[in-house]
Amino acid sequence: MSILNEIEKRIVFCDGGMGSLLQANGLQPGELPGTWNITHPEVLVEIHKSYLEAGADIVTTNTFGVDGLKYNEHTQFQLDPVVTAAVRNAKEAIAQSGRKGYVALDMGPTGKLLKPMGDLAFEDAYELYKEVVVIGAREGADLVLIETMSDSYEIKAAVLAAKENCELPVFVTVTFDERGKLLTGGSPASIVAVLEGLGVDVLGMNCGLGPIQMKNILKEVLEVSSIPVMINPNA
């Protein structure tokens, strides 16, 4: 059964933070978390398995911030092995747990603003996301999770890269500030319209604010969204 079928029947639970748990296991300041997919796979498997045993239905690959800007032929760890290991670690955790679970291929912001506000071309952002999508889909991810996004233009690049290069469901969560706005100014209603127009399967918000601050924004999102909504408060 696909994750979208599950969502039609019940509330589905995602896992939680990854970076904080890696730090607790010894990740050093400045160290790229994605490298641990290869150097410490047992840690990743245990983290994923712990979430599954706690009741999570979806485990998120340790690929937030993993892209061709940070992992390429000029770096110690290249993109394909890092993403491949991330998906395989999540799948191994599901196998070891004995539970039913889904693997979300995690993609976050590139860290660069797109032109004309920044120096990253839309086409280049698209290619960065496409590379990760192709590898993750090949390795058997169940869905693409585009998260912690704050720029609707970069969201468009990521969503198009996912939808045009794989058949997986696409989930997108954005980050609002205290005013209920994206970094580039989008409101909850406008971002719902953008995401539904792009054809995503699930939309919502994560990080940035705690549950109390998120409540009013969530209410507005639920009032205008015609597709499933997810919410993931920060620590």
C-alpha positions as CSV (number, residue, x, y, z in Angstrom):
1,M,0.0,0.0,0.0
2,S,1.3,3.4,-0.9
3,I,1.7,6.2,1.6
4,L,-1.1,8.1,-0.1
5,N,-3.5,5.2,0.5
6,E,-2.5,5.2,4.2
7,I,-3.1,8.9,4.5
8,E,-6.7,8.5,3.2
9,K,-7.4,6.1,6.1
10,R,-5.7,7.5,9.2
11,I,-3.3,10.1,10.6
12,V,0.2,9.1,9.6
13,F,3.2,9.9,11.9
14,C,6.6,11.1,10.7
15,D,9.8,10.9,12.6
16,G,11.5,13.8,14.3
17,G,14.9,15.6,14.3
18,M,18.0,14.1,12.9
19,G,20.8,16.6,13.4
20,S,20.4,16.9,17.1
21,L,20.6,13.1,17.5
22,L,23.7,12.9,15.3
23,Q,25.3,15.6,17.5
24,A,24.4,13.5,20.5
25,N,26.3,10.6,18.9
26,G,29.4,12.7,18.2
27,L,28.8,14.7,15.1
28,Q,31.3,17.6,15.3
29,P,30.7,21.3,14.5
30,G,31.4,21.9,10.9
31,E,31.2,18.2,10.0
32,L,28.8,17.4,7.2
33,P,26.0,15.2,8.6
34,G,25.5,13.4,5.3
35,T,29.0,11.9,5.5
36,W,27.7,9.8,8.5
37,N,25.6,7.8,6.1
38,I,28.8,6.2,4.9
39,T,31.1,6.5,8.0
40,H,28.6,5.6,10.7
41,P,25.8,3.7,9.1
42,E,25.0,1.8,12.3
43,V,24.2,5.1,14.0
44,L,21.7,6.1,11.3
45,V,20.1,2.7,11.3
46,E,19.6,2.9,15.1
47,I,18.1,6.4,14.9
48,H,15.7,5.4,12.2
49,K,14.8,2.2,14.0
50,S,14.2,4.0,17.3
51,Y,11.7,6.3,15.6
52,L,9.9,3.3,14.0
53,E,9.7,1.6,17.4
54,A,8.3,4.8,18.9
55,G,5.4,4.7,16.4
56,A,6.7,6.6,13.4
57,D,5.3,5.5,10.0
58,I,7.7,7.6,7.9
59,V,11.5,7.7,8.4
60,T,13.4,10.6,6.8
61,T,16.7,10.0,5.1
62,N,19.8,11.8,6.4
63,T,20.0,13.9,3.3
64,F,18.9,17.3,4.4
65,G,21.4,19.7,2.8
66,V,22.9,17.0,0.7
67,D,23.4,18.2,-2.8
68,G,26.0,18.6,-5.6
69,L,27.3,21.8,-4.1
70,K,28.7,20.0,-1.0
71,Y,29.2,16.6,-2.5
72,N,30.9,16.3,-5.9
73,E,34.0,15.1,-7.7
74,H,36.1,17.6,-5.8
75,T,35.1,16.5,-2.3
76,Q,36.0,13.5,-0.2
77,F,32.4,12.1,-0.4
78,Q,30.5,12.2,-3.6
79,L,26.7,12.7,-4.0
80,D,25.7,9.3,-5.3
81,P,27.3,7.2,-2.5
82,V,26.0,9.5,0.2
83,V,22.4,9.5,-1.0
84,T,22.5,5.8,-1.8
85,A,23.8,5.0,1.7
86,A,21.1,7.2,3.3
87,V,18.2,5.4,1.6
88,R,19.7,2.0,2.3
89,N,20.2,2.8,6.0
90,A,16.5,3.8,6.3
91,K,15.4,0.7,4.5
92,E,17.7,-1.5,6.7
93,A,16.1,0.1,9.8
94,I,12.6,-0.8,8.6
95,A,13.8,-4.4,7.9
96,Q,15.3,-4.7,11.4
97,S,12.4,-3.2,13.2
98,G,9.9,-5.7,11.7
99,R,7.5,-2.8,11.3
100,K,5.8,-1.4,8.2
101,G,7.5,1.9,7.3
102,Y,8.0,4.3,4.5
103,V,11.3,6.0,3.5
104,A,11.1,9.8,2.8
105,L,13.9,11.1,0.6
106,D,14.7,14.4,2.4
107,M,15.6,17.5,0.5
108,G,16.0,21.0,2.0
109,P,17.1,24.4,0.8
110,T,20.4,24.7,-1.1
111,G,21.5,27.6,1.2
112,K,21.7,30.0,-1.7
113,L,19.1,32.5,-2.9
114,L,17.9,32.2,-6.4
115,K,18.4,35.0,-9.0
116,P,17.5,37.8,-9.0
117,M,17.7,38.0,-5.2
118,G,20.8,35.8,-5.1
119,D,23.3,34.2,-7.5
120,L,21.9,30.7,-8.1
121,A,20.1,30.3,-11.4
122,F,16.7,28.5,-11.3
123,E,17.9,25.9,-13.8
124,D,21.0,25.2,-11.6
125,A,18.8,24.7,-8.5
126,Y,16.6,22.4,-10.5
127,E,19.6,20.3,-11.5
128,L,20.8,20.1,-7.9
129,Y,17.5,18.7,-6.7
130,K,17.1,16.4,-9.8
131,E,20.4,14.7,-9.0
132,V,19.2,13.7,-5.5
133,V,15.7,12.7,-6.7
134,V,17.1,10.4,-9.4
135,I,19.4,8.6,-6.9
136,G,16.8,8.3,-4.2
137,A,14.1,7.0,-6.5
138,R,16.6,4.5,-7.9
139,E,17.4,3.2,-4.4
140,G,13.7,2.7,-3.5
141,A,12.5,5.7,-1.5
142,D,8.8,5.8,-1.1
143,L,8.2,9.5,-1.2
144,V,10.1,12.8,-1.7
145,L,10.0,15.2,1.3
146,I,11.0,18.8,0.4
147,E,11.2,20.5,3.8
148,T,12.1,23.7,5.6
149,M,11.6,25.8,2.5
150,S,11.3,29.6,2.7
151,D,11.4,30.7,-0.9
152,S,8.5,29.9,-3.2
153,Y,10.8,30.1,-6.3
154,E,13.2,27.5,-4.9
155,I,10.2,25.4,-3.9
156,K,9.1,25.4,-7.5
157,A,12.6,24.2,-8.7
158,A,12.6,21.4,-6.1
159,V,9.0,20.3,-6.9
160,L,9.5,20.3,-10.6
161,A,12.7,18.3,-10.2
162,A,10.9,15.7,-8.2
163,K,7.7,15.5,-10.3
164,E,9.6,15.4,-13.7
165,N,12.2,12.8,-12.7
166,C,10.3,10.3,-10.6
167,E,6.9,8.8,-9.9
168,L,7.0,9.2,-6.1
169,P,4.5,11.2,-4.1
170,V,5.8,14.7,-3.2
171,F,5.4,16.2,0.2
172,V,6.4,19.9,0.9
173,T,6.7,21.8,4.2
174,V,7.6,25.4,4.5
175,T,8.9,27.5,7.3
176,F,6.9,30.6,8.4
177,D,8.2,33.4,10.7
178,E,6.2,34.9,13.6
179,R,4.3,37.1,11.2
180,G,3.1,34.0,9.3
181,K,5.3,34.9,6.3
182,L,7.9,33.1,4.3
183,L,11.4,34.6,4.1
184,T,10.5,35.9,0.7
185,G,7.1,37.1,1.8
186,G,4.6,34.4,0.9
187,S,1.5,34.0,3.1
188,P,-0.1,30.7,4.2
189,A,-2.9,31.1,1.6
190,S,-0.6,32.0,-1.2
191,I,1.8,29.2,-0.6
192,V,-1.1,26.7,-0.5
193,A,-2.2,28.0,-3.8
194,V,1.4,27.7,-5.2
195,L,1.9,24.1,-3.9
196,E,-1.5,22.9,-5.1
197,G,-0.8,24.5,-8.4
198,L,2.4,22.6,-8.7
199,G,0.6,19.3,-8.0
200,V,2.2,18.3,-4.7
201,D,0.5,15.5,-2.8
202,V,0.8,16.8,0.8
203,L,1.7,20.2,2.1
204,G,2.4,21.8,5.4
205,M,4.9,23.5,7.6
206,N,7.8,22.6,9.8
207,C,10.5,24.1,12.0
208,G,10.9,27.8,12.8
209,L,8.1,28.0,15.3
210,G,6.8,25.8,18.2
211,P,3.4,24.2,18.4
212,I,1.7,27.2,20.1
213,Q,2.9,29.7,17.5
214,M,2.0,27.3,14.7
215,K,-1.7,26.9,15.7
216,N,-3.1,30.0,14.1
217,I,-1.1,29.5,10.9
218,L,-2.2,25.8,10.7
219,K,-5.8,26.9,11.0
220,E,-5.4,29.2,8.0
221,V,-3.7,26.4,6.0
222,L,-6.4,23.9,6.8
223,E,-9.1,26.3,5.8
224,V,-7.7,26.8,2.3
225,S,-6.0,23.5,1.5
226,S,-7.8,20.8,-0.5
227,I,-5.1,18.2,0.0
228,P,-3.7,16.5,3.1
229,V,-1.7,18.7,5.5
230,M,1.3,17.8,7.6
231,I,2.8,19.7,10.5
232,N,6.1,19.1,12.2
233,P,6.9,21.6,15.1
234,N,10.6,22.1,16.1
235,A,12.2,21.0,19.3
